[in-house]
Structure formats: C-alpha cells, structure tokens
Amino acid sequence: MGSPRSGTSILTWCLGQHPNILVQPESNWIGPFAVNLAIGHEIGSARGEHSQLSALDIRRDDFMAHFGKSINDLILSHRRQFEINLRSTALRDSSQVHEGFQIARSQSDSKSRWVDGTPEYSLYICGLRKLFPGALFIHIVRDVDSVVRSLLNFDGLGEGSLVANEQQAYEYWLRTVNSCLEAERAYGRQIVHRLQYSDLINNPESALRSVLKFLGEPYVPACLEPLQERINSSNVPATFDASDPQTDPAVVEKARRLSAELEKDSKHVEPSAIATDEMETAFDQQVRDVSQLKKEFAERTAWALRLKEEVTAKDLVILRLKENVKAKDLVILSLQKKLRRTLVETLKRIFGGNRQSAACANCVRSIWSFILGRNSASSQKNITHGPRSS
C-alpha cells in the first residue's frame, strides 16, 4: 500500500516471484466490498433482537471475517486457472513476456499466500483488516515530488491521468500516506512494515530481505529479478516542470514537510489503542457516508421512476384525447357530407329543372362556404343575388 506511483506494482511482482506467494493484479473491488459488507451487517441487525444477525449474535467483525476467508479460499483455489489465463495472454502477445516476471517459479498449487498491490487500498486498511484479520501490510514510501511528477505524466491504461493538476497530486499523496501512517500507529510494526522506495531501488536485496523477514518467509533471490525491468513507467521528461501557479503553497509545504520527516524517521511504533479507535471511528463514518449515498441514490431513482410513470400516464391521456379528437373530426366530416347532400336534394326539389339546377348548385356551394366560414363575403353575395339572377 502507499501512494500511487510509489512502486507498489513492482514490489508486488517482486514478492510474487516467491515460491509461497501468488501475485495478483490490482483489484480495486475488495476495499469497497468491505464497506458494503459493513452496511449489510448494519441492515441485518438494525432492529436489534428482531433482526436476523442480531438474533443469531453474529457480530460485525465475525461477519466480515467469514467473507474474507471465503475470498481467500476462492483466490487460492483458482491459482492454477490464473496461471493458465496469464500464459494464454502471453502467447497472444509476446511483448508481455519477460523472464523476470513469472507467476509460477514453483508449482502454483503450493502457494499458500497472495499479494495485492492496489494503491487505493491505502484508504481501506481498517475494512481490509476486518476482512482478513491475519493480513500484513507493507507501506512503501516515495518522496512526494517524485510522485507528483510521475502522477502528472502517467496514463496507465489509456484512461487519462490519475490527477488533473499539481494540487490534486499533492493532495492524493497526502491522503494515502496519512492513511498508511495512521495504520502504522494503530497496528504497530507487527502488522504494518514501512519500506522506503529509495531502498528498494538502491539496495534491493537488503530491502526485500527485510520485507520477507517481516512476512515470515525465507529470502529467495528470484524476488530481485523484476527490478531488472521498468514497468508502468511514467517516462517523465527531464525538462518537465510540475509547478502550477494555481496550486496552494500551503498544500505543497505540508506534503514536502511530511515527506522529509518520513525520509529521516526510521522508528517503529508500538500499537496505539487511541489510533485504533480513530481508525474504527473513521471506518464507521465511511460506512455511514456510503450508506447515505446509497439511500439518496435509491430515493432519487425511485423519484425518477415515479416521474417517468407520471409522464407515461400523461402521454397516454394525451394520446387518448388525440384519438377522441380524431374520432370527433370524422363524425363532423360525416355530418358535413350528410348536410351537403341534404341541402342539394332540398334545393333541387325547390328549384327543379336544368337551369334551375345550375343555379341550385351555385347556391349550394355558396351556402356550404358560408357554413364552413370560408369566403364569407363572396358567399353572402352569391346567396343574395343567386335567386335574383335565376
């Protein structure tokens, strides 16, 4: 764990060369899953003894640890398939093959542990501890200015930069590193091991020996081999200037001061009950915040659905009204035709004869135009003078 662009990926691959550690791609789902599990437990015990989980006396930590065990078992039981899938990818694209990056230096079935180097999990440490009570964490620290330059030049999967500007980069580093430091204070050196990125690059064997000792695993020289190849490089130009006049100087100063302290500070702290309580409180707040967002989303979705139903109902009413108007128009047209025929027949009977029939036709047309309200002045004249001319 640690800030993005601090070497989490390369360290993960180094550890993945160990005969007892299965390397995993960055996952991104387990941290949010832990929060959602806590929300699920909250829902399942909301009514006290009348709720299922409360009635069964299933506490949140036990509830989450049960799911964590299932996740662990699933990952390890699928390690052979994982190896097959990666080999298939390598066969399709030979550029993905490098001798230093292997997933099975021994039989993958013999690996009993796995490593995930997702940097964002720095923000979910408390939840991950609840899922995996036996998990160990490696906090890799890199100087903040190098991280900022790398963040501003990195586009990992063609999805754009991780940050929009220099200030966001400093804030991202501060947020993740402070979260890791809080975990160091809460759980102590038996659970969280700090590793300097500069040590991994400049003294790799010593750095990896310390990490493997922390993990309780024997040192294996193969763990050094991924360091021979640069991966996920940001390719920062030597002339690149990260400074931005819009960046708050106070944020930069705060990050650089903390970064300098971490470079000098090699002390290992003992677990702190106060820090643990603070992490628990922060996790509970995280659960409440996400739960509230879910609730608001559900309410807005329901409101949008009701609005859609109302619009649909109104559209149906409008459609029925249009159909009624159309039907009435047809009735009016039918009545107009019937009235016209009646007028013609009536005037024929009144006037009779061919000459009179012609005058009758003119009269009918004039009367009909008058009835429809068209050419009213002309119709009035024809009606007035028609009989006289006949």
N, C-alpha and C positions, 0 to 999 in steps of 0.2 A: 504494500500500500504506500501511498505518498502522492505528491502532486503529479499530474500528467507530465510527461517529458522528463521524468526523473530517473529513468532506467528500469521501471517496473517490468517492462516486456522482456528486456534482455536478461534480467535477473531470474524471471520466471523460466526462461528457456535454459538458463544455466542449471537451475535446480531440477528441471525436467530431464536432464541427462543422467540423473542419479538412478541407480537400479531399483530404488524403492519409492520413487516419486514420479507420478504421472503428470505431465504438463497438460494444462488446459488452456484453451483460447479465452480471451477476455469475454466474460459472460454478461455482465450488466443487469441480470434479472434477479439475482439472489438477494441483493440488498433490499430492493423494493418489495420482494416477496416476503421478507421478514417483517416488514412494516404491515403488509396486508394480512399476514398471519396474526399479528397482534390485534389488528382491527377485527378479524374473525373471532378471536377469543373474546374480545370485548362484547361483540354482538351475542356470542354464545353464552355469556354469563351476565348479561345486562339486567336480568330480573331476579338476581340472587338465587335462592334455592329453587325458584320456579324455572330457572334456565338449565339447559342440559349440562353444560360444562361445570356450572357451579354445583348442581345436584350430584355430579359424579366426582366433585372435588378435584377437577383437573386444573391445575394451576398453569398460568401463562408460560412460565419457563419450561415446565414439563411438556406442555402442548407444543411449543416451538421446537424443543429439542427432539421430540419424536419425529417431526417432519424433517429436521436436519439429518437425523440418522437415515431416514429413507432416501434423502437426496444423496448422501454419501454412498450408500449401498448401490444406488442406481448408477452413479458415475463409475464406481469401481467395477460393477458388473458389466458395464458396456465398454470397458477399456480396450478390449480386443476389436470391437467394431470401430471404435475411434481410430485405432491404428490402421485398419483396413481402409477407412474413408480417406485418411490423410495420404496413404500410399496411392490411392486411386487419383487423388488430386495431383500428386507429384508426377504421376505417369502422364496426365493430361498436359501438364505444364512443367517442363524440365527446369525452367528458371526458378521454380520453387524448391528445388533440391539443393541442399548444402550439407556436407558431411558433418559439420559442427552442430546441426540442428536435427537430432533424431528423437523419435518418440519411444523407441524400444531398444536400448542397448543391452537389455536382458529381456527375458520373456515378460511381456507386459502383464501377463496374468499374475506375476509375482509381486507387482507393485501394490502396496497397501495404503499409499497416501497420494494426495494430489495437490497441486499448487495452481492458484488462480491469481493473476497479476492485474486485475482490473483496478485502475487508479481511483475510480469513482467510489469504490467500496470504502475508501477513507472516510466517507460521510455516513457509513452504515455500520461502523465497527460494533456498537453495542448490540444491534439486531443480529449481526453475524455471530457474535459470541453466544447469543441465546439459541441460535440455530445449531451452532457447533461449539458446545462448551469446551471441547478439547482442542479447539483451533489455536494455532500460533500465528502471530503477525510479525512481518518484517517491514519496518518503516524505513524506506530508502529516501535519503535527503540529498537534494542537489541545490546549489546556490541559486538564489531567486533570479538573478539577472540572466543566467544561462537558460533557466526555464522559460522566462518571459520571451527571450529571443527565439527559442525553439517553438514555443506555443504560437507565436505570431507568424511562423513560417511553415507550420505543419498542417498538412491536409491528408490525414491517414487513409481514408477510403474514398477520396474524391467527393466528400460531402461538405467541404468548406472547412474553414479554420475552427478550432475549438473555442476561440475567443474572438471578439470583434475588434478589440483595441488594447492598447497597453494597460490601461487601468483594469480592465477585466482580467487580464493575465495576472497582474499582481494580486488582485482580489481572489482569484481562483487558487493561486499558490497559498495565500494566507488561510483561506478556508479549509483546504485539505490538510495542510501541515498542522494547523492548530488542532484540528480534529484528531490527528495522529498523536500529537503531543499530549492531548487530554487522555487518550487511551494509554499512553506510556505511564502517565501519573496514576491512572485508575487501576491498571492491572499489573504494573511493575515489569521488571526485566525478565521474569519467568514466562511472560505471555507476549510481550512486545520487545522486539530487538531492533535497535536503530543501526542502520548501515549508511555510511557516507558514500555517495555516488563517486566521489573522487577516489576513495579507497578501492572501490570495485574496478575502476579504470586503471589506477596507478599501481595498486597492489592486489591484483585479483585473487591470487592463491590465498593470501592471508585473509582477505575479505570473505571468500567462500568457506574457508576453514572455520571462521568464526560463526558464519551463518549455519553451517551444517552441525557444528557443535551445539548451537542453540536448539536446533531441531532434534538433536539426539541421533544423528545419522553419521556414519563414517565418511571421511573425506574421499572423494572419487575424482581423479584428475580430469576425467571426461567432462566434468562440470565447467571447466575453463574453456572448452572448445568453442561455444557460441560467441565468446568475446573476440574471436578472430574475424568475425564478420559483423559489420554495422547493419542494424535493422531499424526500420521505422525512422530513418534519419530525416531531420527537417531541412538538411542542406542549407544552413544559414550562411548567406554571403558574408565574406569578411568585412565588407563595407556597410553591412546592414545597420541602420540606426533605429533602435526601438523607441526612442524618445518621442513623446507626443505632448504638445503644449496643453492639451485638454486634460491630461492626467493630473489627478490631485497629488501634489507633492507629499502630503501627509501620508497617503497610502503607500507611496514608494518608500518613504523613510521608515515607516513601520515594518514593511516587509524586509527591507535591507538590514534593519537592526536585528530582527529575529533571525534572519539568515546568518548573520555574523555570529550571533550567540550560538547557534547550532553547530557552526564550524568549530568553535572553541570548546563547547560543552560536550564532554565525553562521560559525564556522570550517569550512573544508572540509579534510578529512583526506586524506592520500595512502593508497593501498592498503597494507595490512599483511599480510605473509606469515603472521604469528602469528595474526591474526584469521581469515585464510582457512583455516588449518589447524584452528582451533577450529570454524569452520562446517562443514568437511568431517567433523570428528570427530562433531559434533552430528548431521549428516545420517546418517552411518553408524550412530549409535546409534538414530536414529529408524527406520532401515531394520530394524535388529535387533529393536527393540521391536515393530514391526508384524508382522515375520516370526514372532516368538514368539507373538504374539496369534493369528495365523492358524493356527499349528501347534496351539496349545491348543484353538482353536475346532474344528479338524478332528478332534483327538483326542476332544473331548467329543461331537462329532456322531457319530463312529464308535461311541463308548461307548453313546450314546443309541440308536443304531440296533441295536447288539447286544442291548441291554436290551429293546428293543421286539420283536426277533426271539425272545428267550427267553420273554417274556411271551406272545407269539403261540403259541409252541410249547407252553407250559404250558396255555394256553387250549384248544388242540387236544386235548391229553391229557385235560383235564377234560371236554371235550365227548365224547370217545370213551368215557370212563368213565361219563358220564351215559347215553350210548346203550347201553352194556353193561348198566348197572343197569336201564334201561327194558326191554331185551330179556329180562333175567332175571326181572323183575317179571311180564312177560307169560307166561313159562314157568311161574312159580309159580302165577299165576292159572289157567292152563290145567290144571295138575296138581291144584289145589284143586277145580276144577269136575269133573274126572275122578274124583277121590277121592270127592266128594259123590255123584256118580251111582253109583259102585261101592257105597258104603255103603247107599244107598237100595235098590238092587237086591238086595244081600245080605240086608238086614233084611226086605225083602218076602218073600224066599224062606223066611226063618226063621219069620216070624210068620204070613204068609198071611191072607186074609180081610179084609173091610172094617173091622171093629172093630180087628182087629189092625193093619191098615194105618194107621189113625189113630194108634194108639199108636206104630207104627213111625215115622211121620212126626215125632211129638214126640221120639221117641228120636234120630232122625237129626239133628234141629235141635239137641238138647242136645249130642250128640257133636260136631257141627260147631262149635258155640260153644266147646266145650272145646278142640278142636283149634286154633282161632284165638285162644284165650286170652281170649275175651270172656265176661263174666258167669259167671266160673268157678264161683262158689258156687251160682248157680242151676242151672248145668249139672250140677254134681255131684249136686244134689238130684233133678233130673229123671232122671238116669241111675240113681240109687239106687232111686227109688220108681216109676219108669215101669213096669217089668215087673210089680211087685207089684200096681199098680192095674189092670193089664191081666189 
